[in-house]
Amino acid sequence: MTAAEDPRGASDRELLDGLRTGSRAAFDAIFRQHYAPLVGSAGSILHDRAAAEDVVQDVMLELWRRRESLTIETTLKSYLFRATRNRALNRIRHEQVARRAEPLLAPDPAANPAADRRVHEQEIAAAVRAAVAELPARCREVFELSRGQGMRYSEIADALNISVKTVEAQMGKALRIMRERLAEWLPSADM
């Protein structure tokens, strides 16, 4: 029986040979034997158990991916500890770079309040246009004549050949719909 078939008690060399042939049993034996000590080693560098486990899982995944072309000059244990140490240090470097770059990626909104206000106003205007476009045809027509053209209700009634009461009802309906559609843009009542 080979290490690929029964990895218990197999040497590192036998486990590596089994790993190279794609033996899941050999990989599982390597994983079980080295996982906990590697997590401890990564944890002493990162001071974060979850990050240490991620690092070790990445090392093990890479071991599996590169199993066919893997050449290990030292012992398997030394190789895994060195790979874990390097990956943990790379993670720290990456986090340091990310922290230094953070101010550049997320500018302070107070840095240019005029630009922010313009963008906000453009967003509101686009939301209003979209809400008006969604109104039923008659409501939209009455709303645009009133708010867009500045016409009085009696003028709208004459222009559309409808009663002033109908204009009032259509405007009420339009304003109700607009309030619903633009709720996220309106100030809340509990301020």
C-alpha positions in Angstrom: 0.0 0.0 0.0 1.4 3.4 -1.0 1.3 6.8 0.8 -1.2 7.9 -1.8 -3.6 5.1 -0.7 -2.9 5.2 3.1 -1.0 8.2 4.2 -0.8 7.3 7.9 2.8 7.1 9.0 4.1 8.0 5.6 7.3 10.1 5.3 7.3 13.7 3.8 8.8 12.3 0.7 6.1 9.7 0.3 3.4 12.3 1.0 4.9 14.7 -1.6 5.1 11.9 -4.2 1.4 11.1 -3.5 0.5 14.8 -3.7 2.3 15.1 -7.1 0.1 12.3 -8.4 -3.0 14.1 -7.2 -3.7 12.0 -4.2 -6.3 13.7 -2.0 -5.5 11.4 0.9 -1.8 12.6 0.8 -3.0 16.2 0.6 -5.4 15.6 3.5 -2.6 14.1 5.6 -0.3 17.0 4.9 -3.1 19.4 5.8 -4.0 17.7 9.0 -0.4 17.4 10.1 0.7 21.0 9.4 -2.4 23.2 9.6 -2.5 23.9 13.4 1.2 24.7 13.7 1.1 26.9 10.6 -1.9 28.8 11.9 0.0 29.4 15.2 3.0 30.7 13.3 0.9 33.0 11.1 -1.0 34.1 14.2 2.2 35.2 16.0 2.9 37.4 13.0 -0.5 38.8 12.3 -2.0 38.8 15.8 -5.4 37.8 14.2 -6.6 34.2 14.3 -9.0 34.6 11.3 -6.3 36.3 9.1 -3.8 33.5 10.1 -6.3 30.8 9.1 -6.8 32.6 5.8 -3.1 32.7 5.1 -2.6 29.1 5.9 -5.6 28.1 3.7 -4.0 30.1 0.9 -0.7 28.3 1.4 -2.4 24.9 1.3 -4.5 25.9 -1.7 -1.3 27.0 -3.5 0.4 23.7 -2.5 -2.5 21.8 -4.1 -2.5 23.9 -7.3 1.3 23.6 -7.8 1.5 20.0 -6.8 2.6 18.7 -10.2 5.5 21.2 -10.7 6.5 21.6 -7.0 10.2 21.3 -6.2 11.0 21.5 -2.5 14.7 21.8 -1.7 14.2 21.6 2.1 11.8 19.6 4.2 8.1 19.9 3.6 7.7 21.4 7.1 10.3 24.1 6.4 8.8 24.8 3.0 5.3 25.3 4.5 6.5 27.4 7.4 8.5 29.7 5.0 5.6 30.0 2.6 3.3 30.8 5.5 5.7 33.4 6.9 6.1 35.1 3.5 2.4 35.2 2.9 1.7 36.6 6.4 4.3 39.4 5.8 2.9 40.1 2.4 -0.5 40.5 4.0 0.9 43.0 6.5 2.6 45.0 3.7 -0.6 45.0 1.7 -2.6 46.3 4.7 0.0 49.0 5.2 -0.2 50.1 1.6 -4.0 50.1 1.7 -4.0 52.2 4.8 -1.6 54.8 3.3 -3.6 54.9 0.0 -7.0 55.2 1.8 -7.0 59.0 2.1 -6.1 59.2 -1.6 -8.9 56.9 -2.6 -11.6 58.4 -0.4 -11.3 62.2 -0.5 -12.7 64.2 2.4 -16.3 65.3 1.4 -15.7 68.6 3.2 -12.8 69.3 0.9 -15.1 70.7 -1.9 -18.6 71.3 -0.6 -19.6 73.4 -3.6 -18.9 70.4 -5.9 -20.7 68.1 -3.6 -23.7 70.4 -3.5 -23.8 70.7 -7.4 -23.7 66.9 -7.7 -26.5 66.6 -5.1 -28.6 69.1 -6.9 -28.0 67.3 -10.2 -29.1 64.0 -8.6 -32.3 65.7 -7.3 -33.1 67.3 -10.6 -32.7 63.9 -12.4 -34.9 62.2 -9.8 -37.6 64.9 -10.3 -37.5 64.5 -14.1 -37.8 60.8 -13.7 -40.8 61.2 -11.3 -42.5 63.6 -13.6 -42.0 61.2 -16.5 -43.7 58.5 -14.6 -46.9 60.5 -13.9 -50.1 59.5 -15.7 -50.5 61.6 -18.9 -53.2 64.0 -17.7 -51.4 64.6 -14.3 -48.1 65.2 -16.1 -49.7 67.7 -18.5 -51.4 69.6 -15.6 -48.2 69.5 -13.5 -45.9 70.7 -16.2 -48.3 73.6 -17.1 -48.5 74.6 -13.5 -44.9 74.2 -12.3 -43.0 74.4 -15.6 -45.0 77.1 -17.4 -46.2 78.9 -14.2 -49.8 78.9 -15.3 -52.7 79.4 -12.8 -55.3 76.7 -12.4 -57.9 78.7 -14.2 -55.5 79.2 -17.2 -54.8 75.5 -17.3 -58.5 74.7 -17.1 -59.1 77.0 -20.1 -56.1 75.6 -22.1 -57.1 72.0 -21.6 -60.9 72.6 -21.8 -61.4 71.0 -18.3 -62.9 72.4 -15.0 -60.8 74.1 -12.4 -61.9 71.3 -10.0 -60.4 68.7 -12.4 -57.1 70.7 -12.5 -57.0 70.8 -8.7 -57.7 67.1 -8.5 -55.0 66.3 -11.1 -52.5 68.6 -9.3 -53.3 66.9 -5.9 -52.7 63.5 -7.5 -49.5 64.6 -9.2 -48.1 66.1 -6.0 -49.0 63.0 -4.0 -47.2 60.7 -6.5 -44.2 63.0 -6.6 -43.9 63.0 -2.8 -43.9 59.2 -2.8 -41.4 58.9 -5.7 -39.1 61.6 -4.1 -39.4 60.5 -0.5 -35.7 59.7 -0.2 -34.8 63.2 -1.3 -37.2 65.0 1.0 -36.3 66.0 4.6 -37.8 63.7 7.1 -40.6 65.1 9.3 -38.9 64.1 12.6 -36.0 66.5 12.2 
